[in-house]
């Protein structure tokens, strides 16, 4: 059976409701049609996704955030699965880690970002400790240049980002920690979560699938914050007769040109659609570290 729906969410860790409604965008593909949706809070978005999954369970959703932290950090908190870690975050630990200053509980200095600098224990030769294996793998490495030049070119110049970074340019920690209670909610509502679990999209009683996504891997090199650059990117896709872009309506294109978040959601959605045949074959990883840290989905990846 074919996928019934694909949704790519450009996530936001903002506290304010207005900011969430403005910055959280979802690119939605169903029955060959593409839409761009915004205006929802995190809570509203997740309830909307769950409701859609009940209508069309052969559905894949991606969220642009880290689903986990380095394995050593989960072990430090006695979490044997990512689901235990999500529950700990949801019970309030996540907001305690995000607190810049906290009188009741000492701030965990490993969470950094303005006004706090990266701690020495995550610098220099220990830089890798602040990253998951998938964070390093998704960036340019020497082996990628030799094995997959096209992929290497797509992510050239991207600096690895640590989930421990909760402030400053490129921080991913805030949005990730504020996503985890909702990832837990979706899992409890019936979503399978890769790579911790195998997809069940082809089963007689299919289950919706949730994957971690990184928008830069979908868009490639483009100055996304620049409206003119977004317009040129989309126009070039249409000029190249890319079938996925050729049929986009004017309203969808205008939204993507006018908002970086909408642009990310649209391109990520279309790239997921391009590779939609792969999702049903995704299997749970047997690697002990990856079972804790997770894997960022990208086109062509297969983990057994």
N, C-alpha and C positions, 0 to 999 in steps of 0.2 A: 504493500500500500504506500502511496506517495504521501509526503508531508502535507498537512493541511494548512499549517501556518508557521511563519518564521517571524520572530520579534528580536530586534537588537535594541538594547536600552543603553543610552548614554546617561550614566548615573551621576548623582551629585550627593556630596556629604554635607551640604549647607544646612544650617540650623533653621534659618528663617523660612517660613512657609512660602512667602513670595519668591524667594530665591529658588526653592525646590520647583515651584510651578513654572518658573522661567527656564531653568537649566536642565531639568529632566525631560529628555525626549526619547520617543520610541519610534523606530522604523518598523512598520508592519507589512508583511507580504502575505496575502491569502488569495487563493483562486486567481493568481496572476496579476492581482492589483496591489499597488504599493501606496501606503499612507504614512504620513508623519504626524505623530500625536505628542502634545505637550499639555501643560496646565494641571498636572496632577502632583500631589505630594508623594513621598515615598510610600506612605501607607495606602493611599488611593491607587497608586500604580500597581502595587503588589496584589491588592484585592481584585483589580481589573485583570491582571494576568491570570490569577487563579480562576476567575470566572470564565475567561476565554478558554483556558485549558480544559474546563469541564465540557465546553461546547465542542472543542476540537482537540482531543487529547493527543493526536499526532502532531505535536507542536514542539518547536525548539525555541528557547529563550536564551539570549546571551546578555550578561551584565558586564559593564566596563568597570571592573574593580577586582581587587585580589580576593579570592575566596578563602585564603588561609595565610599563615605566617611560616617562617622557617620551622622545620621539624623540631629542632632543639627547644624552641620557645613553647611549642605545644607540650613537649615532654616535661618541660619545667613546670607547667601548670597541670600536670597529671592527666592530660587529655590523650586518650588512646585513639580517638577518632576526631575528624574535623567537626562532626556533629556535636560532640561533647564541648569542643572549643566554641562553636557558635552559641551553644546554650550558656556558657560562662559569660561570653560577651553580652548576650541578650539580658542576662540577669543584672547587668549594671557595670561589669568590669570594663567594658569597652569605653563607656563615658569617663570612667576614672582614669583610664590611660590617656584619654583625649584632653583631660583637664590640664591647662598650662600651669596652674598652681592649685594645690589642694591642701587645705589645713588638716583634714581628718586623716588622710592617707598620704604617705610620702609619694611624691611624683616618681614614676618609673622613668629614669633619665634616658633609657634606651629609645623612648619616643621623643623625637626631636623635630625641630622646625621653629621658625621665628616665634619667640625671641631666643630659643635654645638651640645651640649648635649640635652637630652630630657628635655623639659621645666617642671618646677615644677607642672604646672596645668595639666600635663598628667602623673604624677608620683604618687606613693603611693596609697592612697585610691581613687585617680582620674585616676588611670591607665586605667580603663575601658572606659574612655571618648575618648581615642585615638583609640578605636576599634569599629568595627561594631558588631552587635549581631551575625552575621554569622562567624566572625573571632573567637569569643569565642566558639561558638558551634562546630566548626570544630577541636577544640583542646580537649585534654583529660580533662574531668570533672568527678566528682564522679558519676553522674548519668549514664554516658556512660559506666563506668566499670561494673555497675550492669545490665544495659539494653542491652549492646552490647559489650561483652568482645573482640570479634574479631576486631571490629572497634577501640576500645580503644587501643588494642595492636598495631594496624597499625600506630597510630599517637602518641604513647607514647614518651614523651620527647620533643615534638615540642613546642617551645615557641610562644605564640601569637605575630603576627607581625602587626604593625600599619601602615596604609596607610600614616600617617604623617611622617614616617621615610623615608628620601630620601638619606641617606648615611650610609655606614658601612655594616657589614655582615648581610645578610638577609633582606635588605631594599626592600620594595615593592612599595613605593610611587612614585619613579621616573618612573618606567615602567608603573605604573597605570595612572599617569597623562599624560604621552606621548601616552598612548593607547586611552584615551577618545576621542580625535578628530577623531580617526579612528573608534571607536565604533559608534560615531555619523554618520560618513560616511556610515557605513554598515547599520545602522538603516534607514537612508534616502534612501538607495539603495534597501530597501525592507525586510531586515532581521527582524524577530520578536526577541525580547530580553527578555529572562526569568530572573527573575520572574515578571518583570514589565508588561509583556504581556504573553498571553497564546500561546502555540505552535499551528501552523496551518499546520502541516505536513501531515495530512490525508485529508485535504480539496481537493475538485475538482481542485482548483487552489492553490496548496501548496505554503507556504512561507518558506524560509530557517530560521533556528533557531540559535541563538547565546547565549551561556551560559558562565558564569564565572567558571573557573576551577583552582584547586590548585594541582599541580603535586605531592606533598608529599602525598596527600590523595589517589592518584592513585598507586604510587610505594610502599608505606609502608616504613618500616625501611630498609634502605640500604645506604651505604656510596657512594652516587652517583658520588662524585668527584674522586673516585678511579676506575681506569679502570679494575683492577682485580675483584673488587666487582661487577661492572656492568656485567662483563663476567660471574661470578658465578651466579648472579641473573638470567640472561637469560638462562644459561645452566640448572639451577634448574627447570625453567618453562618447558623447553623441556623434562627434565627427568620425570617430573610429568605428561607428556602426555597432557599438556594444549593445546587443539586444536588450540587456537588462535596463539600460539607461534610455534607450530609444523610445520606449513607451511611457516614460514618466510624464505625468501631467504637469501643466504650468504651475499649478498651485504648490505641488510638492517641490518642484525646482526652486520656486521663489522662497519657500521656507528654508531649504538647505543653503541657498545663497545668503540669506539674511541672518543665519545663526550658525555659529561654529558647532554647537551642540546638536542641532538638527542635521547639519552636514555629516557629523560623525555617525549619527544614528542611521541616516539614509545609506551611506556607503557601506557601513558594517552590515546592515540588513541585506543589501544587494550581494555582497560577497558571500554571505551565508547562503543565500539562495543559489548562487553560482555553484556552491559546493554541497548543496542540500542532500545529495545522494550518499554522502559519507556519514551523516549523523547516526543513522540506524545501526551502523557497524561499530560504533564506539564501544569499547570494552573497558571494564574496570581494570585499573592498573594493579599489578601484582608487586610493584616496587614498594618496599616498606616506607621509604622517605616520601615518595610521591603520593602515597595513600594519606599522608598527613598534610603535605604542602599543596597538593593539587597540580594541575597543568593548565596553562592558558591555551584554549583552543585556537588553532590557526588552520587555514586551508591546507589540506594534504596531510595533516597529522593523524597518525594512527598509533594508539598505545595498546599493547596486549599484556 
